[in-house]
Amino acid sequence: MGPVVDGKVGNETWKQTLGYLVSDPDEPIPVTAEFDGGTDWAQDLRRTLTTALTQLAHMPAAVTAEQSLSDAGVRFIAGFEGFRSRLYNDPGGHCMIGYGHLVHHGRCNGNEPNEFKQGISQERGLELLGLDADVAERAVNQRARVVLSQSQFDALVSFVFNVGTGAFGGSTLLRRLNGGEYDAVPSELMRWVNSGGAQQPGLVRRRRAEGVLFSQGSYWDVDVRADADISEGPYAIVDVPADADISEVERNDGSAEKPGAGQSST
């Protein structure tokens, strides 16, 4: 015997029982099948499951499956970060290596892992960068509610890696993207070019490249030479303090969205 209310299976019964079969707990996606109110619950169930599975197949990739940063995306980000094969202290006084990989807080002191003391290759640096970008990947997967191509996903991960997950989550860019305004993303990216109250050329170059990647799928020809100094990369941001916040360009009303304190600017 199937679930019955007052001797019959009706629309409301099914909506309560199966209406959120494929839903996200925080953002339900209701099944839209209608029922004839009869007692043939097996037929109703079969029809409902068919409808639910059809809807699931057409749900956005960002909802049904997580995406990962591509190798081309990692190299794209690397071109802006600059590479150091040896340990170094960043402007904030923290021990780093590779493409801005944090070895530990505080200055390098000789107690670093042997792998790092001996120096690393460019490929190892790219591996570390890919791991460091995991937080940005998760943020895009969790908060973008629209279908994204690989290049669009990579562009957003680069942006989030640069400005921080908090800034991305509260941004107008994300709101407009989730509203289906794909064409608005490049211009919204260009609002995130300020640091310390002033526009930064390095951020302008990065935002333009991310906009081209998002809209045209072009990764550009970014220099990731193994021995390139951090200040030599064609898009390296060398004029922004490591502990500076990147802020959105102010609106006409004077308001602006800013990332959480302490987000990296490189």
PyMOL commands that set and color helices and strands:
alter all, ss='L'
color gray80, all
select helices_A, chain A and resi 11-18+41-57+61-64+71-81+114-117+122-132+134-143+150-163+165-169+172-178+182-189+201-216
alter helices_A, ss='H'
color red, helices_A
select strands_A, chain A and resi 84-89+95-98+101-104+194-195+198-199+246-247
alter strands_A, ss='S'
color yellow, strands_A
deselect
rebuild
show_as cartoon
